[in-house]
Amino acid sequence: MQNLVLFFHLAAAIFWMGGMAFAVLALRPIIAEQLQPPQRLPLMAAVLGRFFVVVGVSIAVLLATGLFMLLQTGMKAAPPGQHAMLALGLVMMLVFGHLFFSPFRRMKLAVAAADWPEAGKRAGQIVMMVKINLGLGWLAIAAVMLWR
């Protein structure tokens, strides 16, 4: 059972981290080079809308499996790296929540209104927050692997 829970925990983290890396390191730079804002911004809003469904599921799985494993070990007996991973993961979830309910919502509204400067501004905010979360994710992985 423990291995199955760990598998789902890792799968959820890989989907979230991999999606963030793909979006900011591969997809965004290419479409920024090849498409103008009227084509680029609706595409990014649609891609992010689908990706954020995956992130929502990943967050639910990460919370459920992470807490399950932490409670199996016991909070007092858990290594410091697991506590750090929990704290960093919660911060990542808060950053995502803000990203989703503020800049992403505003980006979708701006795209619907064809307000490309506003949509571009919000896309820039999203990219910054995704980069922050990607860095936090790597810190969480390093903490749990190196701080035993």
C-alpha positions as CSV (number, residue, x, y, z in Angstrom):
1,M,0.0,0.0,0.0
2,Q,2.8,2.4,0.9
3,N,4.4,2.0,-2.5
4,L,1.1,2.6,-4.3
5,V,0.6,5.8,-2.3
6,L,4.1,6.9,-3.1
7,F,3.6,6.1,-6.8
8,F,0.5,8.4,-6.9
9,H,2.4,11.1,-5.0
10,L,5.3,11.1,-7.4
11,A,3.0,10.9,-10.4
12,A,1.1,14.0,-9.3
13,A,4.3,15.9,-8.6
14,I,5.7,14.9,-12.0
15,F,2.6,16.0,-13.8
16,W,2.6,19.4,-12.0
17,M,6.4,20.0,-12.2
18,G,6.7,18.7,-15.8
19,G,3.8,20.8,-17.0
20,M,5.2,24.0,-15.5
21,A,8.6,23.3,-17.0
22,F,7.1,22.6,-20.4
23,A,4.9,25.7,-20.3
24,V,7.6,28.2,-19.4
25,L,10.7,26.7,-20.9
26,A,9.4,25.2,-24.2
27,L,5.9,26.3,-25.1
28,R,5.8,30.0,-24.2
29,P,9.1,31.0,-25.8
30,I,8.2,29.4,-29.1
31,I,4.7,30.8,-29.4
32,A,6.0,34.3,-28.3
33,E,8.4,34.2,-31.3
34,Q,5.9,32.8,-33.8
35,L,2.5,34.3,-32.9
36,Q,1.2,37.8,-32.4
37,P,-0.8,38.6,-29.2
38,P,-4.3,38.1,-30.8
39,Q,-3.2,34.5,-31.6
40,R,-0.8,33.8,-28.8
41,L,-2.8,34.9,-25.8
42,P,-6.0,33.0,-26.5
43,L,-3.9,29.9,-27.2
44,M,-2.1,30.3,-23.8
45,A,-5.4,30.9,-22.0
46,A,-6.8,27.7,-23.5
47,V,-3.6,25.6,-22.8
48,L,-3.4,26.9,-19.2
49,G,-7.1,26.3,-18.7
50,R,-6.6,22.6,-19.5
51,F,-3.3,22.4,-17.6
52,F,-4.9,23.9,-14.5
53,V,-7.4,21.1,-14.3
54,V,-4.4,18.7,-14.1
55,V,-2.8,20.9,-11.5
56,G,-6.0,20.8,-9.4
57,V,-6.1,17.0,-9.5
58,S,-2.4,16.9,-8.8
59,I,-2.9,19.1,-5.7
60,A,-5.6,16.9,-4.4
61,V,-3.5,13.8,-4.9
62,L,-0.4,15.4,-3.4
63,L,-2.3,16.5,-0.3
64,A,-4.0,13.2,0.2
65,T,-1.0,11.0,-0.4
66,G,1.5,13.3,1.3
67,L,-0.6,13.6,4.5
68,F,-1.2,9.8,4.4
69,M,2.5,9.1,4.3
70,L,3.4,11.7,6.9
71,L,0.7,10.4,9.3
72,Q,2.0,6.9,8.8
73,T,5.4,8.0,9.9
74,G,4.1,10.4,12.5
75,M,4.7,14.1,12.6
76,K,7.3,13.9,15.4
77,A,9.2,11.0,13.8
78,A,9.2,12.5,10.3
79,P,12.6,13.8,9.1
80,P,13.0,17.5,8.7
81,G,13.0,17.2,4.9
82,Q,9.4,15.9,5.0
83,H,8.3,18.8,7.1
84,A,10.1,21.2,4.7
85,M,8.4,19.5,1.7
86,L,5.0,19.9,3.4
87,A,5.6,23.6,4.0
88,L,6.9,24.3,0.5
89,G,4.1,22.3,-1.0
90,L,1.5,24.3,0.9
91,V,3.2,27.5,-0.3
92,M,3.1,26.2,-3.9
93,M,-0.6,25.5,-3.5
94,L,-1.2,29.0,-2.2
95,V,0.8,30.5,-5.1
96,F,-1.2,28.4,-7.6
97,G,-4.5,29.4,-5.9
98,H,-3.6,33.1,-6.3
99,L,-2.4,32.6,-9.8
100,F,-5.6,30.8,-10.8
101,F,-8.1,33.1,-9.1
102,S,-6.4,36.4,-9.9
103,P,-4.1,36.8,-12.9
104,F,-5.5,33.8,-14.8
105,R,-9.1,34.9,-14.3
106,R,-8.1,38.4,-15.4
107,M,-6.2,37.1,-18.4
108,K,-9.3,35.1,-19.6
109,L,-11.5,38.2,-19.2
110,A,-8.9,40.4,-21.1
111,V,-8.7,37.7,-23.9
112,A,-12.5,37.6,-24.2
113,A,-12.5,41.5,-24.5
114,A,-9.5,41.4,-27.0
115,D,-7.6,43.6,-24.5
116,W,-4.2,42.3,-25.6
117,P,-2.0,44.7,-23.4
118,E,-4.0,43.6,-20.3
119,A,-3.9,39.9,-21.2
120,G,-0.2,40.2,-21.9
121,K,0.4,41.8,-18.5
122,R,-1.5,39.0,-16.8
123,A,0.3,36.3,-18.8
124,G,3.6,37.8,-17.6
125,Q,2.4,37.6,-14.0
126,I,1.4,34.0,-14.5
127,V,4.8,33.1,-16.0
128,M,6.6,34.7,-13.0
129,M,4.4,32.8,-10.5
130,V,4.9,29.5,-12.4
131,K,8.7,30.1,-12.3
132,I,8.5,30.7,-8.6
133,N,6.5,27.5,-8.1
134,L,8.9,25.6,-10.3
135,G,11.8,26.7,-8.0
136,L,9.8,25.9,-4.9
137,G,9.1,22.5,-6.3
138,W,12.8,21.8,-6.8
139,L,13.5,23.0,-3.3
140,A,10.9,20.6,-1.9
141,I,12.4,17.7,-3.8
142,A,15.9,18.6,-2.6
143,A,14.7,19.0,1.0
144,V,13.0,15.6,1.1
145,M,15.9,13.9,-0.6
146,L,18.8,15.6,1.1
147,W,17.5,16.6,4.6
148,R,16.9,13.3,6.3
